[in-house]
Amino acid sequence: MVRDFRTFAPIANLIRRAELARSLRAFFDQRGFVEVHTPILSRSCIIDRHLDPIRVEGAEVLGPQCTDTWFLQTSPEQSMKRLLASGMGNIYQLGPVFRSTELGSIHNPEFTMAEWYEVGAQFQQGLTTLDTLCRTLLDTDEAVRVTFADAWRTHTGIDLWSADQHELALFSMERGFVHSASWSTDWDDWVNMIFSFVVQPHLGWERPVLLTHFPASQAALARLEPSDPRTALRYELFYRGVELANGYDELIASEELESRANTANIERLEHGKYALPIENPLRDAMKYGVPPSCGCALGFDRLVMLACKASRLDEVIPFSAEIA
């Protein structure tokens, strides 16, 4: 069978993609950030309950004597934080990352991520840097800033902090999202599903929305809010209903990192996934000392999609997974 060699993406979109990449690099270069290129193949990776890296057997990397499992990175985070611990200062990266089985109109197993770390920046500065980048690349108005709990209440009518799993299950079943309350025994699963169906589709249609202060149970690698430990210093950017970026006032306590990694692995096993290596260079870097910073990861392909007024990633990626 002869496969079509051509790209699905309009050439004009690919040219616009290159222009946006140059503009993104200029944005950070002008602010004194240093562009870095870290490994996309490593023996370790960020441990996240929801993100599955693509695994590569060590024998395929270094030969039959290597029995390790290697991972295509879901994010350059661990290597970039190792650079921070080495004294690198403000850094950014634009390059490929990989997530297993993610394929759809706004997902591809291989995609391009822009990630940056601003040393010494606190939470509000992290928000401002992301907002300014979005305004620069997409010519948007200043983003609206709203907490997760406030956006949740506005669109669901439910108080996030008092809602238990039973109430969330009833809400979901009444709207036909699931057929049974046995769908999950995890509060966060219900919150995330309702958010994706009821809250996210409304976000960012008039102006971009910076959603802040996620539930502490969804902190990932963000610090908790000192004045309200129910929440994490985590933020996401939404525009036209699309999640574009995810940022943290970064966790720098190695003991807390290890605790969260262990919890994430337990949850992965409970959900039929495999555990990921706890002992990794990021843990060692944090024990040595990662400086306080704000970090953010932005889905570059999605940004290009919005800039081109496209509706699918394969309209802005030269060769998506279906034809790669």
Secondary structure, DSSP 8 states (H G I E B T S, - for coil): -----S-SS-HHHHHHHHHHHHHHHHHHHHTT-EE----SEES-----SS---EEEEHHHHH-TT---EEEE-S-SHHHHHHHHHTT--SEEEEEEEE-TT--BTTB-SEEEEEEEEEET--HHHHHHHHHHHHHHHH-----EEEEHHHHHHHHH---TTT--HHHHHHHHHHTTS-S-GGG-S-HHHHHHHHIIIIIGGGTTSSS-EEEEEEEGGG-TTB-B-TT-TTEEEEEEEEETTEEEEEEEEB---HHHHHHHHHHHHHHHHHTT-----SS-HHHHHHHH----EEEEEEEHHHHHHHHTT-SSGGGTSSS-TTT-
